[in-house]
Amino acid sequence: MNSTKHQLLLLLIFLTCVQGFAQQEKRLERADENFKKFAFVDARKIYLRVAESGYESMDLFRKIGDSYYFNAELENAVPWYEKLISNYVDEVEPEYLFRYSQSLKSVERYDEADEIMEKFNGLTGNDQRAEYFMNRRDYLKFIEMQSGKFRLLDLSVNTKYSDYAPSFNHQGQLVFASASGGNGMSKIVHEWNEMPFLDLFSSDIIEENGILQTPKKIKGKINTRFHESSTSFSKDGKTVYFTRNNYTKRRLGSNSEGIILLKLYRASFIDGKWTNIEELPFNSNDYSVAHPALSPDGKQLYFASDMPGTKGLSDLFVIDINDDGTFGTPKNLGDIINTEGRETFPYVSDSGRLYFASDGHVGLGGLDVFVSVPEDSGELSRPYNVGRPVNGSEDDFSFVLNESTKIGYFASNRKGGKGSDDIYSFKQTEELITECNQYVTGKVTDANTKDIITEAEVILMDENNTELQRTATNDKGVYKFDLECDTNYVIRAVKAGYGPTEVLLSTNKVLEFEHNLALQLGEPGLQDGEAKPGEDLAKMLALQIIYFDFDKSNIRSDAEVELQKIIAALKEYPELKIDVRSHTDSRADDNYNMALSERRARSTVKYIIEKGGIDASRVTGRGYGESQLMNTCHNGSKCSEEEHQLNRRSEFILVE
C-alpha cells in the first residue's frame, strides 16, 4: 500500500470513529443526568475510583475495559484490557482477546492486534471471527470463490519483447501492441528500458479455440517511430481510438520535466487504411490520457488518466461523444471504481460490463483484473475481482472478452512467458458472481435457559464500531439485517438485565443466503434502569460472590475489591442506604450457620464503615444462615461445590 493511500485510509477510519464517539458521548451525558436523579449507578465512575485506590483484580480490569469498549471508546479500553491480558492471560475468557485486538486497532497498533487475534484463534479454534481473520491474512475468500471460471488456452504470437493491450476490431480480428521490431525507448508510461518501440498488429482469430494467426502490422499512418498501444474500434469499423506517445504533426512533445507522456488519438478507416489521425482535444502535455474503451453504443469513451482531479496514480474517466464527433467534459468514475492506487486499461463489453486493471482494490498482487456491472440506477456496481487464473501475483491487465463466443484475451508479466509482457487467451467456462443480495438473521436467546428473548436491541455496526442500523427482536426472538457483500460488520445484542454480546461477521461470499446467527446474551450485568428500594446493589454492579474461608468471617483480599465497589457507590451517591445480608450453604448445623452468617455480616458492615469512611447510619446488616438457599441444596442433598457456592453469598439491598 503506498503511503498516500495509507494516510487517507487512516484519516477515514479516524473521522468515522470520531463520529461514533460523539454519538456515544451524548448518550453518556443523558445517562449521567439520570444517575443524578437516582436512576442507576454509573459503574465506570465506581470502578475507576476502586482502581485509583490501588486495588487490582481480573474482574475489575474486565469491567472497566468493557465500560469503554461498549461505548465505542476503544482507545480508552486499551490500557485496561492491556492490564487484564498481561496479568491474567491464562485465566481470562478468550472473548477478551478479541476485544483487546479490536481496541488495539483503534490506536493503530496493528501488528500487536494481529498477534492477539492469532492467540484468540488458537484458543477458540472454530470461532467465526478467528476464521475470518486467518483467511483474510493472505487473500479474500471471494477471490477464491470467483476463481476457476476461465480456462487458459495456448497462444503462440508472443515474442521475447513486450506484447499486450489486445482488442477486437470490426473484422473479427485481434489488434494488439507489440515491441517486436525497431529501436528502443520505453515500454509503457514512466518505465524506461531497452525495448524496441511498440507498434500495432492484427491477427485473425480462429473462433473455436481463440488461436491467433500470424500477426501483421495494421495498415495506414497509425504506426510511427514512437509508441502506439491500446485501441478501441467503433462497431461500424470506421473509427479507431488509440494510445500514442505525445507525437503530433511529426513533433514530439513533453511536459515541463522533459517527460514524454501519453495521449489519445482518433483515426478513420478509408480505402482499407487508417488515416486522418487527430489528437483528442482533452489531452495535455502536463498529464497522460491513455487506453481508450468505447461503450457498446459508441456514445461514450472510457480512458485512464492522471489529470487534475485524479484520486490515485491513475483513475478511470468517461467522456461523452457528441453526434458531430465533438466531446463533452471528462468525468471521473468516482470512489466506487477509483482508489489511491492505479486504475487503468478499461474495457466495456457488449453487455455494458466495465473490466479494468487495478492495484488499489484488494487483489492477488500487482495489477489485477476487476469487473463492475451496470445497475438499474445507471451507476456501476462496486468492482469484483475476476479471480484466478486470470489474476495472479504479478501484473494482469488489458482484459477483453467476446461475450458471444466466451473467448477472451489479457496480458500479464507472470513467470513462464516469452517476454516482459505476454498475451494470454482464455475460454470462459462459468459466469462470474457479480450480484449481491445478502442478509443476516438469527435469534437472541438467554445463555442459561436457552429461552428466546423478545424486544432485545440488536445493533449493526461497521468494523470500526460505528452504528449503521438498529432493530429489536420480534415475538420469536428473531432479528434481521440486509447487508452489503464483501464487508465486515459487528453485530451486538443488548437487553436490560443482561450483559451485551457481539459477534464479528464478514460477508465475503457474494450470494443470497440465510446466515442463522444465534446471539446469546450473557449473565446479568450493568444496564440502565431505576434504582429502587429492595434491589440488590451487588447485582447492579455485577459483583463477584464475596467468599469467606472455611469457618471464618474475616474479609479476604479478593472480597476487598468487590467491597470497594460498594464503598465507591456509597460515596458517589450520599443518599444511598444499604442492608448487608449474608448467607451460608447447608453443610452444617442450622444454628451454627445462622451464627456464622451473622459474624460475616458484621464483618462486612465493619469493613465498609471503617475502611470506606461510610457513616454507620447508612449501613446495616444481619445473617440469614441457610434459610434462603438459591437452589435445592438442602441438608443431606448431594450437590457440587459450585452449587453450594451459589448459596454462600452476600447481598447489598438498597434501603433508600
Long-range contacts (C-beta under 8 A, 24 or more apart in sequence): 2-313, 2-340, 2-341, 4-340, 5-312, 5-339, 5-340, 5-341, 5-360, 8-340, 9-340, 10-108, 13-464, 16-462, 16-464, 16-466, 17-72, 17-74, 17-106, 17-464, 17-465, 17-466, 19-466, 20-72, 20-464, 20-465, 20-466, 20-467, 21-72, 21-73, 23-72, 23-467, 24-71, 24-72, 24-73, 27-71, 28-71, 31-528, 34-528, 38-530, 38-531, 38-573, 38-575, 39-528, 39-529, 39-530, 39-531, 40-527, 40-528, 40-529, 40-530, 40-531, 40-540, 41-531, 41-537, 41-540, 41-541, 41-569, 41-572, 41-573, 42-572, 43-67, 43-526, 43-541, 43-542, 44-68, 45-568, 45-572, 46-541, 46-565, 46-568, 46-569, 46-572, 47-565, 47-568, 49-564, 49-568, 49-571, 49-572, 50-561, 50-564, 50-565, 50-568, 53-564, 55-560, 55-561, 55-564, 56-83, 56-87, 56-561, 57-558, 57-561, 58-84, 58-87, 58-88, 58-91, 58-92, 59-544, 59-561, 60-561, 61-87, 61-88, 62-92, 62-96, 63-526, 63-542, 65-96, 65-99, 65-100, 65-103, 66-99, 67-526, 69-99, 69-102, 69-103, 70-492, 70-500, 72-465, 72-466, 74-102, 74-103, 74-105, 74-106, 74-107, 74-465, 75-103, 75-106, 75-107, 77-103, 78-103, 78-104, 78-106, 78-107, 85-116, 94-120, 94-123, 94-124, 94-127, 97-123, 98-129, 98-504, 102-465, 106-464, 128-503, 128-504, 128-505, 128-506, 129-503, 129-504, 132-488, 132-504, 132-506, 136-506, 139-362, 139-364, 140-362, 140-385, 140-486, 140-508, 141-506, 141-508, 141-509, 142-384, 142-385, 142-433, 142-485, 142-486, 142-508, 142-509, 142-510, 143-362, 143-363, 143-364, 143-385, 143-387, 143-388, 143-391, 144-387, 145-387, 145-433, 145-508, 145-509, 145-510, 146-384, 146-385, 146-386, 146-387, 146-432, 146-433, 147-387, 147-388, 147-389, 148-387, 148-388, 148-389, 148-429, 148-430, 149-386, 149-387, 149-428, 149-429, 149-430, 149-431, 149-432, 150-386, 150-387, 150-389, 150-390, 150-408, 150-426, 150-427, 150-428, 150-429, 151-426, 151-427, 151-429, 152-389, 152-424, 152-425, 152-426, 153-209, 153-210, 153-211, 153-424, 153-425, 153-426, 153-427, 154-211, 154-425, 155-210, 155-211, 155-212, 155-409, 155-422, 155-423, 155-424, 155-425, 156-211, 156-212, 157-203, 157-212, 157-214, 157-215, 157-423, 158-417, 158-418, 158-419, 158-422, 158-423, 159-418, 159-419, 160-418, 160-419, 161-195, 161-196, 161-419, 161-420, 162-187, 162-188, 162-195, 162-198, 162-419, 162-420, 162-421, 163-411, 163-419, 163-421, 163-422, 163-423, 164-229, 164-397, 164-398, 164-411, 164-421, 164-422, 164-423, 165-229, 165-230, 165-231, 165-243, 165-291, 165-345, 165-398, 165-411, 166-398, 166-400, 166-409, 166-410, 166-411, 166-423, 167-230, 167-231, 167-232, 167-233, 167-347, 167-400, 168-233, 168-400, 168-402, 169-202, 169-231, 169-233, 169-237, 169-240, 170-233, 170-234, 170-235, 170-236, 170-237, 171-237, 172-204, 172-205, 172-207, 173-202, 173-203, 173-204, 173-205, 174-202, 174-203, 174-205, 174-212, 174-409, 175-200, 175-201, 175-202, 175-218, 175-231, 175-233, 176-200, 176-201, 176-202, 176-203, 176-215, 176-409, 176-423, 177-201, 177-227, 177-228, 177-229, 177-230, 178-215, 182-225, 183-225, 185-226, 185-227, 185-245, 186-227, 186-260, 187-420, 187-421, 188-229, 189-261, 189-262, 189-288, 189-290, 190-259, 193-420, 195-420, 197-225, 197-226, 197-227, 198-227, 198-228, 198-229, 199-223, 199-228, 200-228, 200-229, 200-231, 200-242, 205-407, 207-405, 207-407, 209-407, 209-427, 210-407, 210-408, 210-409, 210-425, 210-426, 210-427, 211-425, 212-425, 218-274, 219-272, 219-273, 219-274, 220-267, 220-273, 220-274, 220-275, 221-267, 221-273, 221-274, 221-275, 221-277, 222-265, 222-267, 222-274, 222-277, 226-252, 226-260, 227-262, 229-290, 229-291, 230-290, 230-291, 230-292, 230-345, 230-398, 231-292, 232-292, 232-293, 232-294, 232-301, 233-294, 234-294, 234-298, 235-296, 235-298, 237-269, 238-268, 238-269, 239-266, 239-267, 239-268, 239-269, 240-266, 240-267, 240-269, 240-274, 241-265, 241-266, 241-280, 241-292, 241-294, 241-301, 242-266, 242-267, 242-292, 243-290, 243-291, 243-292, 246-283, 246-285, 248-279, 253-285, 254-285, 255-285, 255-286, 255-287, 256-286, 261-285, 261-286, 261-287, 261-288, 262-288, 262-289, 262-290, 263-288, 263-289, 263-290, 264-289, 264-290, 264-292, 264-303, 280-327, 281-326, 281-327, 282-319, 282-327, 282-330, 288-314, 290-344, 291-344, 291-345, 291-346, 291-398, 293-346, 293-347, 293-348, 294-348, 295-348, 295-352, 296-348, 296-349, 296-350, 296-351, 296-352, 301-327, 302-333, 302-346, 302-348, 302-354, 303-346, 304-343, 304-344, 304-345, 304-346, 305-330, 310-338, 311-335, 311-338, 311-339, 311-340, 312-338, 312-339, 312-340, 312-341, 312-342, 312-343, 312-360, 313-340, 313-341, 313-342, 314-342, 314-343, 314-344, 315-343, 316-343, 316-344, 316-346, 316-354, 316-356, 333-380, 336-372, 336-379, 336-380, 336-381, 336-382, 336-383, 337-372, 337-380, 337-383, 342-367, 344-397, 345-397, 345-398, 345-399, 347-398, 347-399, 347-400, 347-401, 349-401, 349-403, 350-403, 350-404, 351-403, 353-434, 354-380, 355-386, 355-399, 355-400, 355-401, 356-383, 356-399, 357-395, 357-396, 357-397, 357-398, 357-399, 358-383, 361-385, 363-391, 364-388, 364-391, 364-392, 364-393, 365-392, 365-393, 365-394, 366-393, 366-394, 366-395, 366-396, 366-413, 367-395, 367-396, 367-397, 368-396, 369-396, 369-397, 369-399, 369-410, 371-432, 371-434, 373-434, 373-435, 381-434, 382-486, 384-432, 384-433, 384-434, 384-510, 386-432, 387-432, 389-426, 390-426, 395-421, 401-428, 433-510, 433-511, 434-510, 435-510, 436-484, 436-485, 436-486, 436-510, 436-511, 436-512, 437-512, 438-482, 438-483, 438-484, 438-485, 438-507, 438-509, 438-510, 438-511, 438-512, 438-513, 439-480, 439-481, 439-482, 439-483, 439-512, 439-514, 439-515, 440-480, 440-481, 440-483, 440-489, 440-491, 440-505, 440-507, 440-515, 440-517, 441-478, 441-479, 441-480, 441-481, 441-514, 441-515, 441-516, 441-517, 442-478, 442-479, 442-515, 442-516, 442-517, 442-518, 442-519, 443-473, 443-476, 443-477, 443-478, 443-479, 443-516, 443-518, 443-519, 444-473, 444-477, 444-479, 444-493, 444-495, 444-518, 444-519, 444-520, 444-521, 445-477, 445-518, 445-519, 445-520, 445-521, 446-498, 446-520, 446-521, 447-501, 447-520, 447-521, 447-522, 447-523, 448-523, 452-476, 452-477, 453-477, 453-495, 453-498, 453-521, 455-495, 456-493, 456-494, 456-495, 456-521, 457-493, 457-494, 457-495, 458-491, 458-492, 458-493, 458-519, 459-491, 459-492, 459-493, 459-494, 460-489, 460-490, 460-491, 461-489, 461-490, 461-491, 461-492, 462-487, 462-488, 462-489, 462-490, 463-488, 463-489, 463-490, 463-504, 465-490, 479-519, 483-507, 485-509, 485-510, 486-510, 491-517, 491-519, 493-519, 493-521, 494-521, 494-527, 495-521, 495-527, 496-527, 496-528, 496-529, 497-524, 497-527, 498-522, 498-523, 498-524, 498-525, 498-527, 499-523, 499-524, 499-525, 499-526, 499-542, 500-525, 531-654, 532-654, 533-654, 533-655, 533-656, 534-653, 534-654, 535-653, 535-654, 536-651, 536-652, 536-653, 536-654, 537-566, 537-569, 537-576, 537-578, 537-652, 537-653, 537-654, 538-562, 538-566, 538-650, 538-651, 538-652, 541-565, 541-566, 541-569, 543-652, 545-645, 545-646, 545-648, 545-649, 545-650, 546-604, 546-649, 546-650, 547-645, 547-648, 548-600, 548-648, 551-596, 553-596, 553-599, 553-600, 553-602, 553-603, 554-603, 555-603, 555-604, 555-607, 560-607, 560-611, 563-604, 563-607, 563-608, 563-611, 563-612, 564-612, 566-608, 566-612, 566-652, 567-608, 567-611, 567-612, 567-614, 570-608, 570-612, 570-614, 570-618, 570-619, 571-612, 571-614, 575-656, 576-618, 576-654, 576-656, 577-617, 577-618, 577-619, 577-620, 577-654, 577-655, 577-656, 578-618, 578-619, 578-620, 578-652, 578-653, 578-654, 578-655, 579-619, 579-620, 579-621, 579-622, 579-652, 579-653, 579-655, 580-604, 580-605, 580-608, 580-619, 580-620, 580-621, 580-622, 580-650, 580-651, 580-652, 581-621, 581-622, 581-623, 581-624, 581-650, 581-651, 581-652, 581-653, 582-621, 582-622, 582-623, 582-624, 582-649, 582-650, 582-651, 583-623, 583-624, 583-625, 583-626, 583-627, 583-628, 583-629, 583-647, 583-648, 583-649, 583-650, 583-651, 584-623, 584-625, 584-626, 584-647, 584-648, 585-626, 585-629, 585-633, 585-644, 585-645, 585-647, 585-648, 586-626, 586-629, 586-633, 586-634, 586-635, 586-637, 586-644, 586-647, 587-644, 590-625, 590-626, 590-635, 591-625, 593-625, 593-626, 594-623, 594-624, 594-625, 594-626, 594-627, 595-623, 595-625, 596-623, 596-625, 597-623, 597-624, 597-625, 598-622, 598-623, 599-623, 600-650, 601-650, 604-650, 620-655
